[in-house]
Amino acid sequence: MVADLALQMGMQVLGYDPALSVDAAWRLSSQVQKVDNIQALFARADLVSLHIPALESTSGIISAEILGYFKAGAVLLNFAREELVNNVDLLAALESGQLRQKKAAR
């Protein structure tokens, strides 16, 4: 649904899902461009929307190492679970400008 909405807004959509089933892939628009790994996705994306299950293997997956792959000024939207993100590393990425933060409306 997120990919379809982004496409409808005229966005270029990249996708990475190592657990994507064939059935789920058939439901995706052919306009979604597959990338080979999470590092390539983060290096190319201006906006990243996380939809990852909270598992032992994914806890803290968004760390300083992974955040280092993000394009400077990219935006991270976590629609998954808080435990996926190392908050100390996230704050450092925001403070350094690696990630862009939304300014509050006045």
N, C-alpha and C positions, 0 to 999 in steps of 0.2 A: 504494500500500500504506500509506503514512504517513497519508494522508487517511482511508482506511478505518479504520485502527486508532484514530485520533483520534476519529472519529465513534462508534466502538464504545465509547470511554471517556466519551462524552457531551459531547465538546468541540464548540464551534461552529468550523467549518473555513472559512477564507477561502483563496482561491487566486488566484495571478497567474502567468501564463506566456504571454509574447508569442509564443512559438513553438509553442504547443499545437496539435497537428493535430486535425482533426475526429474521426479514429478514436480518438485518445487521450481527447478530450473525452467521447466516448460511453461510455468505460470508467469515467469518474468518477461518483461518486454525485451524484444531483441535490441532495443536501444540502450539497454544497460550494458556497459562495457566491463567485462571481467578483467580483474587484475590478478596476478599470480601469487601475491603475498601481501601481508598487512603493511609491510614497510613501503612497498610500491604504492599502495592505496593512500597512505598518509602523506607520502612525498608529493602526490599529485593533487590531492583534494583541498579545496578552499574551505569546505564545511564537511565535517565527519559526524555522522549520526550512528551512535552505538546501539546495537540490538543483539547483545551477547548474553547467553545464560550465565547465571552466577553459579560457577562450579569451583571446586578446589583448584582445578587447572587454569581457571580464568581470573581468580582473585588477584588483584593488583596488576593485571595485564597492562594497564595504562600506567606506565612507570617512566622515570627519566629516560631510560633507554629508548622506549617506544616514542615518547614525546619528542625525542631528538630527530625522529624521521619526519615529523610534521613540517609542512611548508610554514615559513615564517608568517605569522598573522592569521593562521587558519583558525577556524572555530570548531570546538568540540561540543556536541550535544549528546549527553548520556541519557538515553531513554531506556537503559537496561537497569543495572543495579549499582548502588554506590560502591560496593566492595570491589568492583572492577578497577577503580581508579585509586592510585596512591595520591592522596590529597596533598601531601607535602610536595611531591614532585609536580603536581598540577599547579599549585600556587607558584612555584618557582618558574614554571613555563609561562604563566600569566604575567608575572612580574618582569620577566625578561623580554616579553613581547613575542616569544615563540608562538604562543596562542593569543588570540585577540579576545578581550572581554567586552561584553555588552555594557555600554554606559547607561546608567539609569536615566530615564526620561525626566525632564524638568517641567 
